[in-house]
């Protein structure tokens, strides 16, 4: 989805005023009930009709004859159930671990807002097969091929194309994901915030559990997440529309709800083209 807004810009040396168009691309999926979501992702919202507020006003003592002309009452909505990881969201360091290198990990309300806005870059990993983890080499080959570079403070978006499964029962169980090495490499380039359009940052959970059992490897499960035990970073999950973006040339804003003490929060993530 795209939205265009007018932004006024002023010439300081004169009186000329002109407008330019700014394009905003929505990278967040809608928050709504979806029967195909697994039980741990289901969102339940109660929408209240305008007339309910009208009844409340009458109960509070305002006669209907004193309602403004055409006023039916206000609409209202209640989120009855929604986990902080149920939709497009950003994970705080606290999600991965209680401490980072011995210091208390940040909760989502403690993430510096400066981390949440910056130049964006898309890393195209849509060619990767399901359950084939994204490696450092994969990222470096892409950057070299496209003559791109990663700079400190950028927000890195991993495009896998798996948002096509969003809203289906297969979404949590399909896709590629980041390896521990690739995650750590991005952090070492000065990246604090990164994101992906798959269900999760790692390979799918069921696949990781199966492989950990088969290989007896205790370091395999959630390997990319637990990089956060050593190095501080945040990642976004369940992004959409990354395939509509160029690789560079835009800003990313990802401001989470300020939920005190939380491990994550829903966020309206957007790409901004000035």
C-alpha positions as CSV (number, residue, x, y, z in Angstrom):
1,X,0.0,0.0,0.0
2,X,1.3,3.5,-0.8
3,X,0.2,6.9,0.4
4,X,1.3,10.3,-0.9
5,X,1.4,13.3,1.4
6,X,2.3,16.9,0.6
7,X,5.2,18.4,2.5
8,X,5.8,22.1,2.4
9,X,9.4,23.2,1.9
10,X,10.6,26.8,2.3
11,X,13.4,28.7,0.6
12,X,15.1,30.7,3.3
13,X,16.6,33.3,0.9
14,X,13.3,34.4,-0.6
15,X,9.5,34.2,-0.3
16,X,8.9,31.3,-2.8
17,X,7.0,28.4,-1.3
18,X,6.6,25.1,-3.2
19,X,5.5,21.6,-2.4
20,X,7.0,18.2,-3.2
21,X,5.4,14.8,-3.1
22,X,6.7,12.3,-0.5
23,X,5.9,8.6,-1.1
24,X,5.4,6.3,1.9
25,X,5.3,2.5,1.4
26,X,3.6,0.5,4.2
27,X,5.7,-2.4,5.3
28,X,3.3,-3.6,8.0
29,X,0.6,-6.1,7.8
30,X,-3.0,-5.3,9.0
31,X,-3.9,-6.1,12.6
32,X,-7.0,-8.3,12.3
33,X,-8.5,-11.6,13.2
34,X,-7.4,-14.4,10.8
35,X,-8.8,-17.8,11.3
36,X,-5.8,-19.4,9.5
37,X,-3.3,-18.0,12.1
38,X,-2.0,-20.6,14.6
39,X,-3.4,-20.3,18.1
40,X,-0.4,-18.4,19.4
41,X,-0.8,-15.7,16.8
42,X,-4.5,-15.1,16.8
43,X,-5.7,-11.6,17.2
44,X,-9.2,-10.9,18.6
45,X,-10.7,-7.4,18.3
46,X,-14.2,-6.2,19.3
47,X,-15.6,-3.4,17.2
48,X,-18.2,-1.3,19.0
49,X,-20.8,0.5,17.0
50,X,-21.5,4.2,17.2
51,X,-24.8,3.7,18.9
52,X,-23.1,2.1,21.9
53,X,-21.5,5.5,22.8
54,X,-24.9,7.1,22.3
55,X,-26.3,4.9,25.0
56,X,-23.4,5.7,27.2
57,X,-23.9,9.4,26.9
58,X,-27.6,9.0,27.8
59,X,-26.5,7.0,30.8
60,X,-24.1,9.8,31.8
61,X,-27.0,12.3,31.6
62,X,-26.9,13.9,28.2
63,X,-30.4,13.7,26.7
64,X,-30.6,12.6,23.1
65,X,-32.2,15.9,22.1
66,X,-28.9,17.6,23.0
67,X,-26.8,15.4,20.8
68,X,-25.1,17.4,18.0
69,X,-27.0,17.2,14.7
70,X,-26.2,14.0,12.9
71,X,-24.2,12.6,15.8
72,X,-24.8,8.9,16.4
73,X,-22.1,8.4,19.1
74,X,-18.5,7.5,18.7
75,X,-17.1,4.2,17.4
76,X,-14.8,2.3,19.7
77,X,-12.7,-0.9,19.6
78,X,-11.2,-3.2,22.1
79,X,-8.2,-5.5,21.5
80,X,-9.4,-8.5,23.4
81,X,-6.3,-10.7,22.6
82,X,-3.1,-9.9,20.8
83,X,0.4,-11.1,21.7
84,X,3.2,-8.6,21.1
85,X,4.7,-10.9,18.5
86,X,1.4,-11.7,16.7
87,X,1.8,-9.2,13.9
88,X,4.4,-6.9,12.3
89,X,6.6,-6.1,15.3
90,X,10.1,-5.3,16.6
91,X,11.8,-7.5,19.1
92,X,13.7,-5.8,21.9
93,X,17.0,-7.3,23.3
94,X,15.0,-8.5,26.3
95,X,13.2,-10.9,24.1
96,X,16.3,-12.9,23.4
97,X,17.9,-12.8,26.8
98,X,17.7,-11.1,30.2
99,X,21.3,-9.9,30.0
100,X,23.6,-8.8,27.2
101,X,27.3,-9.4,28.2
102,X,26.3,-9.4,31.8
103,X,24.2,-6.1,31.7
104,X,20.4,-6.0,31.8
105,X,18.9,-6.2,28.3
106,X,16.7,-3.4,27.1
107,X,12.9,-3.8,27.0
108,X,11.0,-2.4,24.1
109,X,10.2,0.9,25.8
110,X,13.9,1.4,26.4
111,X,15.0,1.0,22.8
112,X,16.6,4.4,21.7
113,X,14.3,6.0,19.2
114,X,17.4,7.0,17.2
115,X,17.8,3.3,16.3
116,X,14.3,3.3,14.8
117,X,14.8,5.7,11.9
118,X,17.5,5.6,9.3
119,X,18.6,4.9,5.8
120,X,17.1,1.6,4.6
121,X,18.7,-1.1,2.5
122,X,17.0,-4.2,1.1
123,X,19.0,-7.5,0.9
124,X,17.4,-9.7,-1.7
125,X,17.4,-13.3,-0.5
126,X,14.2,-14.3,-2.3
127,X,16.2,-17.0,-4.2
128,X,17.0,-18.9,-1.0
129,X,15.2,-22.2,-0.6
130,X,13.0,-23.0,2.4
131,X,15.1,-24.1,5.4
132,X,18.4,-22.9,3.8
133,X,19.8,-20.4,6.2
134,X,21.1,-17.0,5.0
135,X,24.9,-16.8,5.4
136,X,27.4,-14.0,5.6
137,X,28.6,-15.1,2.1
138,X,25.0,-14.8,0.7
139,X,24.8,-11.2,1.9
140,X,28.3,-10.3,0.8
141,X,27.8,-11.8,-2.7
142,X,24.6,-9.8,-3.1
143,X,26.2,-6.5,-2.0
144,X,29.1,-7.0,-4.4
145,X,26.9,-7.9,-7.3
146,X,24.6,-4.9,-6.7
147,X,27.6,-2.6,-5.9
148,X,26.0,-1.7,-2.5
149,X,27.5,-1.2,0.9
150,X,26.2,-1.3,4.4
151,X,26.8,1.8,6.6
152,X,26.6,2.1,10.4
153,X,23.1,3.1,11.5
154,X,21.3,1.7,8.5
155,X,18.1,-0.3,8.9
156,X,18.6,-3.6,7.0
157,X,15.6,-5.3,5.5
158,X,15.9,-9.0,4.4
159,X,13.6,-9.7,1.5
160,X,12.7,-13.4,1.2
161,X,9.3,-13.1,-0.5
162,X,7.7,-15.3,2.1
163,X,5.1,-12.7,3.0
164,X,3.0,-14.4,0.3
165,X,2.2,-16.9,3.0
166,X,1.1,-14.3,5.5
167,X,-2.4,-15.1,6.7
168,X,-2.1,-18.8,5.8
169,X,-1.5,-21.7,8.2
170,X,1.8,-22.4,6.4
171,X,3.3,-19.0,7.3
172,X,5.2,-20.1,10.5
173,X,6.5,-23.3,8.9
174,X,7.9,-22.1,5.6
175,X,10.8,-20.0,4.6
176,X,14.5,-19.2,4.9
177,X,15.9,-17.3,7.9
178,X,19.1,-15.7,9.2
179,X,22.0,-17.7,10.5
180,X,23.9,-16.7,13.7
181,X,27.0,-15.7,11.7
182,X,25.0,-13.5,9.3
183,X,23.2,-11.8,12.2
184,X,26.5,-11.1,14.0
185,X,28.1,-9.8,10.8
186,X,25.4,-7.2,10.4
187,X,25.7,-6.1,14.0
188,X,29.5,-5.8,13.5
189,X,28.8,-3.4,10.6
190,X,27.1,-1.1,13.0
191,X,23.5,-2.2,12.4
192,X,21.2,-2.0,15.4
193,X,17.9,-2.7,13.7
194,X,17.2,-5.3,11.0
195,X,14.1,-7.0,9.8
196,X,12.6,-9.8,7.6
197,X,9.4,-10.6,5.8
198,X,9.3,-14.2,7.0
199,X,7.4,-15.3,10.1
200,X,10.6,-15.2,12.2
201,X,14.2,-14.1,12.0
202,X,15.6,-17.6,12.3
203,X,14.6,-20.6,10.2
204,X,11.1,-21.9,11.1
205,X,10.8,-23.2,14.7
206,X,9.6,-26.7,13.9
207,X,12.5,-27.2,11.4
208,X,15.0,-26.0,14.0
209,X,13.6,-28.3,16.7
210,X,13.7,-31.3,14.3
211,X,17.3,-30.6,13.2
212,X,18.5,-30.0,16.8
213,X,17.1,-33.4,17.7
214,X,18.6,-35.1,14.7
215,X,22.1,-33.6,15.1
216,X,22.2,-33.4,18.9
217,X,23.4,-29.9,18.4
218,X,22.4,-27.7,21.3
219,X,23.6,-24.5,19.6
220,X,21.3,-24.9,16.6
221,X,17.9,-23.9,18.0
222,X,17.2,-20.1,17.7
223,X,20.8,-19.5,16.8
224,X,20.3,-16.1,15.2
225,X,18.1,-14.8,18.1
226,X,20.6,-15.8,20.8
227,X,23.4,-13.7,19.2
228,X,21.6,-11.1,21.3
229,X,23.2,-12.7,24.4
230,X,26.5,-11.3,23.2
231,X,25.7,-8.3,21.1
232,X,22.9,-5.9,21.4
233,X,20.5,-5.6,18.5
234,X,16.8,-5.6,17.5
235,X,15.0,-7.2,14.7
236,X,11.6,-6.9,13.0
237,X,9.5,-9.9,11.9
238,X,6.5,-10.3,9.6
239,X,7.2,-7.3,7.3
240,X,5.4,-7.0,4.0
241,X,5.9,-5.3,0.6
242,X,9.7,-5.5,0.7
243,X,9.6,-6.7,-2.9
244,X,8.1,-3.3,-4.0
245,X,11.1,-1.4,-2.7
246,X,14.3,-0.5,-4.5
247,X,17.5,-1.8,-2.8
248,X,18.4,1.7,-1.5
249,X,17.3,5.3,-1.6
250,X,14.7,5.5,1.2
251,X,14.4,6.0,4.9
252,X,12.8,3.4,7.2
253,X,10.7,4.3,10.3
254,X,9.9,1.6,12.8
255,X,8.5,3.1,16.0
256,X,7.1,0.5,18.4
257,X,4.2,0.9,20.8
258,X,5.7,2.1,24.1
259,X,4.7,-1.0,26.2
260,X,6.5,-0.8,29.5
261,X,8.7,-3.8,30.3
262,X,7.7,-5.7,27.1
263,X,9.9,-8.0,25.0
264,X,8.4,-6.6,21.8
265,X,5.8,-4.4,20.4
266,X,3.7,-4.0,17.2
267,X,5.1,-1.3,15.0
268,X,3.9,0.6,11.9
269,X,7.0,0.1,9.7
270,X,7.2,2.3,6.7
271,X,9.6,3.2,3.9
272,X,9.8,6.9,3.1
273,X,10.9,8.3,-0.2
274,X,11.7,12.0,-0.1
